[in-house]
Amino acid sequence: MTPELLLKQWLEARLPVDGRAWLEDAAEKLRNGSDADLYRSVSLVTRKIGKTDLAPTAAELQQAAAAREGWDPSDWSLDQAARIHLLLVSGTDGATFLRRLDQLCNTADVGELVAFYRGLPLYPDQPRYVLRAAEGIRTNMKAVFEAVAHRNPYPAEQLSEPAWNQMVLKALFVGSTLHPVIGLDRRANPALARMLCDYAHERWAAGRPISHELWRCVGPYARGEMLRDLGRVLEKGTDPERTAAALALASSPDPAATGLLSAYPELSVAISENKVSWRTLAGYA
Amino acid sequence: MRFIDPHIHMSARTTDDYERMAAAGIVALIEPAFWLGQPRTQVGSYIDYLSSLVGWERFRAAQFGIHHYCTIGLNSKEANNEALAEQVLEVLPRYLVKEGVVAVGEIGYDDQTPVEDKYYRAQLALAKEFDMLVQVHTPHRDKKSGTIRSMQVALEMGVKPEHVVIDHNNEETVQDVLDRGFWAAFTIYPNTKMGNERMVEIARKYGSNRIFIDSSADWGVSDPLAVPKTARLMLDRGIAAKDVEAICYGNALKAFGQSGQMKEEHWLNPAPIDQRMLFEGNSVLRGQAPRVGEAGAVARTDSVVFK
């Protein structure tokens, strides 16, 4: 089933009669509707549908992932689902879709921006939205930034390496988290590892704390000076930081990393026995 | 005690103000669309301004646990630029239907020119069409007759008085406003408009029915704590707590709550999606204890040490 139909089905199962009637009517009008029709109904959604949680079931989350790989609406709300549904219903060719999306974003409220960015993986002709995604990453509104960066397969699929690296670094910079970023390990790269270590040095110099998640993207490319940084964390870090540094070393192909890790048998055993992982560390973020 | 400031231009204010407002117990505010001191020459700058009211400023307020609502309209000063006004009128409907837009405002008269009258009426018609409340700015000059005219035109256009807030009242206008069944708001301002000692006397004389206060703080000399400070003064000078609560919180909520866009549950029991995205899981249930120290950004202003 397509995302458009899934959203419709999920909303129908949850909305009271009047909300459902409004949505059906609005969707019907949008099939050949004007720009103004679309802008009006998309903005009216919170007034007509409200914004309780979508709270998808496990089966619905499976449907989502089957309809669009990596699509994770686990923390969507009803207004977000309805807004994306209406956008998809009105969907025409990619060029028109993008023009309307840009218009919508230019006059959006906070809640609308979050919805539009969460919808990125579902829009027609995917490569068209790279600049839009970059604009979302550039925002100073954390909620909007996270709508692009978290539980969204779009950045890992479409962003260039520099844009991806900026997104990861910015997540740490604005006090956000990395574990909800899709494709974090797959898109790790040496330039990012270098940027992250520089950032860690800045924070150390300022006497400020560092997210232990930073080391996850350093590990696979850690060598030389970076290994010394990881050693420093193993020596002086908090428990989650030491576990993170150990996990990072375990992901490095460099024999020097293996050597460094072997000096901490309790951590290397915990890793080899799968007692700790980036997933278990996510709770500390 | 909890407070609402139903008229304040936060985009002209700093985060220090937000910190102090939150600490003083302000849980919600309404930011009317108005002019920026410097007149706009392009509809584009107007669009960006209106977007910032529903976007960036709403987010900024949320960082301090304050719920931000707004009113959307073409102000009377800029209505005098007819070429601009026409274009602004065209984009208003896109904003009026957005979440958290509680009224068409602030609209009304400044110099009371024919063009101001034209766009005041056009926006009253919009309010009717969209079934919305209206927030009226009354003129600084020729105030009494301008206030009466604002109400007459609203009635002429078929807008119900209980759907209209008449703002910036004083001793000379309040009786006319209450007699006609409109809401009477008072702006507490240093030097111009109302001082808060005068406001205490108005509360003593007129009670708390359909009366509330705001700061209208903006880029001029003004005080974003005008509402909580005046509440303090009223209590100190013997106004009953229930009247103070009505004038500084309850009545603004009643008036603008008619929009369906502003509800007490928003700050007492915020939507889970908003808690996750905007308020970062912090319950903003307070009023009992000041917020100072709860959020990372708060309680910085009084320290000489920057970390």
Interface residues (C-beta under 8 A of the other chain):
Chain A: Y39 R40 S43 L44 T46 R47 K51 T52 D53 D75 S77 D79 Q80 N106 T107 A108 D109 V110 G111 E112 L113 V114 N140 M141 A143 V144 E146 R208
Chain B: I47 L50 S51 V54 G55 W56 R58 F59 A62 V91 P93 R94 Y95 V97 K98 E99 G100 G260 Q261 A271 P272 I273 D274 R276 M277 L278 K307
